Amino acid sequence: MKDFSKVLVTGGAGFIGSHVVDRLMGMGFFVRVVDNLSSGSLENVESWLGNSRFEFVRGDLKELAVAQKSVHGVDAVFHLAANPEVRVGKVDPSVHFGENLLVTFNVLEAMRKSDNAKVVVFFSSSTIYGEPEELPTSEGYGPLLPISVYGASKLGCEALISSYCYVFGLRGVILRLANVVGSRSDHGVI
């Protein structure tokens, strides 16, 4: 992380995103957060408001212009913006397309056109694996067979990131989180 000093955290007012913000601020980075507050809360980053190294932008990354403005001037993007509710895909699959895939595409497009932002850290999900057919599962086991629209959207985001890294020279890190619990959580499986 020595390659950058200014970072963007998409979805930074959410449960996991706000903890990422806390850590980055504690490490001395300039942190810009963009969040539409659909599932996040300004309370989660309230302690940083007014800090000269912190900027909060309320905006919807489904709009490319918001993504471009948010990415401007940063060196790296920690991308957590997404609809976190797995079950909503059964009722309205378009939610995960818009809030996960389209948002990721817009962030990557903004990065591609940026002079600075060339590193993306994406927070994916273990839902991309689906149900295991092998129990207990070995360390090398991991077919990518999502059984939810949410899992499919996260896998699609990973594929977009992989292609943008290969085609456009971005650097990417993908983290596949599973059953995250802790303070500021207000929904989920557990």
NORHUVEN-V299515 format. One record per pair of residues at least 12 apart in sequence whose C-alpha atoms are under 6 Angstrom apart, sorted by the first residue. I is the first residue (numbers start at 1). J is the second residue. D is the distance in Angstrom with one decimal. If there is no record, write none. Layout:
# NORHUVEN-V299515
[[I J D] [I J D]]
This chain:
# NORHUVEN-V299515
[[4 75 5.3] [5 29 5.3] [6 29 5.9] [6 30 4.7] [6 74 4.8] [6 75 5.5] [7 31 5.1] [7 74 5.1] [7 75 5.8] [7 76 4.9] [7 77 5.7] [8 31 5.9] [8 32 4.8] [8 33 5.8] [8 77 4.7] [9 33 4.9] [9 77 5.9] [9 78 4.7] [9 79 5.9] [10 33 5.8] [10 34 5.1] [10 79 5.0] [10 80 5.3] [10 81 4.9] [11 35 4.8] [11 80 5.0] [11 81 3.9] [12 33 5.2] [13 40 4.8] [13 41 5.4] [13 42 5.8] [13 44 5.6] [13 45 6.0] [14 40 3.8] [15 184 5.2] [15 185 5.3] [18 44 5.9] [30 53 4.4] [30 54 5.9] [31 54 5.0] [32 54 5.8] [32 55 4.6] [32 56 5.8] [33 56 4.9] [33 57 6.0] [34 57 4.7] [34 58 5.7] [35 58 5.3] [35 59 5.7] [36 58 5.3] [36 59 4.9] [36 60 5.2] [61 103 5.4] [62 103 5.0] [64 106 5.3] [67 107 5.5] [67 110 6.0] [68 110 4.7] [74 117 5.5] [75 116 5.0] [75 117 4.2] [76 117 5.0] [76 119 4.7] [76 120 5.8] [77 120 4.8] [78 120 5.9] [78 121 4.7] [79 121 6.0] [79 122 4.9] [80 123 5.5] [82 99 5.2] [82 100 4.8] [83 99 5.7] [86 150 5.3] [89 149 5.3] [96 150 5.9] [101 153 6.0] [101 157 5.7] [118 170 4.9] [119 170 5.9] [119 171 4.7] [119 172 5.7] [120 172 4.8] [121 172 5.8] [121 173 4.7] [121 174 5.9] [122 174 4.8] [123 175 5.0] [124 154 5.8] [124 175 5.6] [124 176 4.6] [125 176 4.5] [125 177 4.8] [126 176 5.4] [126 177 5.8] [126 178 5.2] [127 151 4.7] [128 144 5.7] [128 146 4.6] [128 151 4.5] [128 155 5.7] [129 143 5.8] [129 144 4.6] [129 145 5.2] [129 146 5.3] [130 145 5.1] [130 146 4.2] [130 147 5.1]]
